[in-house]
Amino acid sequence: MPIRAIPIALGDEAGELMVERPGRDRGGTRTRKVLDAASGTVCQRVEARTLHRLVQDEDIDRIDAIKIDVEGSEDLILVPFFRDAPPSLWPRLLLIEDAGDAWTTDLFSFLATTGYAIAARSKLNVMLRRQNT
């Protein structure tokens, strides 16, 4: 399947999010709920979907790996995915930026309950493999 960009944001629910580009840090782009968007920053309103809905909309029937780095929203995207998607869609490999201080859920403990174990860790990223496949 060819790679293509899809002009949406991922979130914990469908709707709209504001994409904020703080200052000159292009890598620090964040999403915020429309009502919670901070003033004084460059923002763009975008469609939001859950990861599970995106996978369904794109007719994806298998995911080998997910690399996710969404500036502290990893838990908001992954927890609903694992709650709603069938295990047949769960990837064998996850590479996640460790933004635990920003998460509202202990994502690594949650992923352990779904069968993932930490396989490797670097300064910023954690690789997890699904154990029960």
Residue pairs with C-beta under 8 A, 6 or more apart in sequence:
6 54
6 58
7 46
7 47
8 46
8 47
8 48
8 49
8 54
9 17
9 19
9 31
9 46
9 47
9 48
9 49
10 48
10 49
10 50
10 51
10 54
10 70
10 73
10 77
11 17
11 31
11 48
11 49
11 50
11 73
11 76
11 77
12 50
12 76
12 77
12 79
12 80
13 48
13 50
13 80
14 48
14 49
14 50
14 53
15 34
15 48
16 34
16 45
16 46
16 47
16 48
17 31
17 32
17 33
17 34
17 45
17 46
17 48
18 31
18 32
18 33
18 34
18 37
18 43
18 44
18 45
18 46
19 29
19 30
19 31
19 43
19 44
19 45
19 46
20 29
20 30
20 31
20 32
20 37
20 38
20 41
20 42
20 43
21 28
21 29
21 41
21 42
21 43
21 44
22 28
22 29
22 30
22 41
22 42
28 71
29 71
30 71
30 72
30 73
31 46
31 48
31 70
31 73
32 38
32 43
34 45
37 43
49 57
50 77
50 80
50 81
50 84
51 77
51 78
51 80
51 81
51 85
52 80
52 81
52 84
52 85
52 89
55 63
55 81
55 85
55 89
60 89
61 88
61 89
62 88
62 89
63 89
63 90
63 91
64 91
64 92
64 93
65 91
65 92
65 93
65 94
65 95
66 91
66 93
66 94
66 95
67 95
68 74
68 77
68 78
68 94
68 95
68 96
68 97
69 96
69 97
69 125
70 77
70 97
71 99
71 102
72 99
72 101
72 102
72 103
73 102
74 96
74 97
74 99
74 103
74 107
75 103
75 104
75 105
75 107
75 110
76 104
78 94
78 96
78 107
78 111
79 105
79 107
79 110
82 90
82 110
82 111
82 114
90 114
90 115
90 130
91 130
92 129
92 130
92 133
93 127
93 128
93 129
93 130
94 111
94 116
94 127
94 128
94 129
95 125
95 126
95 127
95 128
96 107
96 125
96 126
96 128
97 124
97 125
98 121
98 124
98 125
98 126
100 106
100 107
100 108
108 118
108 126
108 128
111 128
114 130
115 130
115 131
115 132
115 133
116 128
116 129
116 130
116 131
117 128
117 129
117 131
118 126
118 127
118 128
119 127
119 128
119 129
120 126
120 127
121 127
